[in-house]
Amino acid sequence: MRRREFISFLGSTVAWPFAAQAQQPMMPIVGLLSPRSPEDSSRLGAAFRKALNEAGYIEGQNVMVEYHWLEGQYNRLPTLMADLVRRRVAVIATPAFTAAAPVAKAATTTIPIVFGVAEDPVKLGLVASFARPGGNATGINFLATELTAKRLGLLHDLVPKAVRIAVLINPANAPTAETTLQDIPEAARPLGLQIQILNAGTSREIEAAFATLARDPADALFVAPDGFFSTRRVQFATLAAHHRVPVAYFLREFVEAGGLMSYGPNILDVFRQVGVYAGQILKGAKPADLPVVQSTKFEFVINGQTARLLGIEVPNALQLLADEVIE
């Protein structure tokens, strides 16, 4: 065989496996976006994957899941979403990430979106109605902000002498921040509470908020729902203990980390439900035909040890009402 013929033959044999590989169907990709950090989200990712598994989709075998943990960097959303749309992933999943859902909806009208939002998805422009979403998006409404009055009332029952309440919001999480600012005065008025608004979107700003409370004390702190805040729950517990501030949170994770109390949805169930719908869509269901579901599991949790450290006596009525009193 002449040298030129040999090189031509060698080139064709090397290229053949890659050509065959290129002809194989690619696994569908689910792009999952969360405002949390990967370190504190292993249980949540597992709940999402378990739901996919129950639909017949095993990560790495017949589906790829791309995890984008933003760690509070909401400004990355437009770029990440544009990349997912450009690569035409099979599903965009945004569990417990209210700010991401409208960005996804603005980025694509064709790629299915499965959201988990604290706000009313109709008001956010994500769906036409709960029963008939009518577009490329559906998911779960976990009602975190709609529970504002209930959570504030429980804080008032636990710390009845508290009159001046500081409310911490993350302005980068615009939908939730705006709803909290609208709802909190109405919830505070019948209880005779005075409201002070504080902002934080970074770890240093959380420290600055507590420093403000040290200079200009409030009787208690109400933390608005936010995924980034969830990643800083140990920081919250440490600062609250140091400054001796009673704090009401929106997820039990905060109380498990040493926070005083929480009232809100079961976040594992939110991730599971998003995984359920992602699996159904991968099997051929259309988002327009999958009604938006609402959370039905809400938890009231108190940390008894933290209450004692703050000199708070938990009334028997609240102990009986709580789903759990952590000791």
C-alpha positions, 0 to 999 in steps of 0.5 A: 500500500502506497504511503498516501493510500495508507494515510487515507485509510488510517484517517477513515478508521480513526474517524469512524467511531466518532461518526458513529457516536455522533449518530447515537441519540443524545440524552435529554438534558434537564437544566436545574437552577437554584439560588442555593449553594451545592454544599447545602442542597444535597437532600434537595437534589436527591428529592428531585432525582428520586422523582425523576427515577420514579418516572423511569429516568436515571441520571447519567443513564437516560437523562443528564441533569445540569445543576446550576447553584447560583449561591445568591448571584441572581445577576447570573440568571439571564446569561445562564438562561440564555445558554440553556435556551441556546442549547435547547435543553429538554426541560428548565427546572427552577424549584424554589427559585421564584426569581428565575421563573419569569426570566425563563419564561421571557427567554423561551416560549417553546422549551418546557419550564417547571417552576417552584414559586412562592408567588401567584404564578398567574400574577407573575405571568407564568401561566394563564390559570392554575387548572389550564397553564396554557403555555410552556410552563407549569409547576408548584406554588408553595405559598411562602409569601402568602403565609406572611400573616400567619408567620408574623402572628406566630412570632407575635404569639411566641414573643408577645411583648415584641412591638417593633419588628425588623423585616429582612428582604433580599432586593435581588429577589425582586418578586418576593421582596415586592410581595413582602413589602406589600403584605407585611404592613397589612399583616402587622396592622391588626397586631399593632406592630411597627415595621422596620425594613432592612435589605441584604443580598450578600453575607456581609450585608446580612452582618450589616443588617444585624449591626443595624439592629444593634445600633437601632434595636428591634424587638424581633426579626422577620426574615422574608423567604429567599433561597440565598438566605437559606444558604446562610442559615448558620450565619443567621443563627450565630448572629441572632444568638450573639445579638439576642434577637428572636427571629422568625424564618420561613423554613425548618432548616433555619430552626434545625441550625439554631434559629428560634422558629419557622413556619412555611412549606416543606421544601423537599416536597417542592423539589420532589414535585418539580422532579415529578413534572420534569419526568412527566414532560420527558415522557411526552406530557405538555406543560399546558396540560399539567395543572399548577399544584399548590403546597399542602404541607406546612410546618411550624417548628420551634427550637426550644433550646434557642427559646430558653437561651433568649429567655422566651417561655414557649406557651403550652398552646404553641407547643401543642400547635407546633409540628415539632419542638426541637430540643 
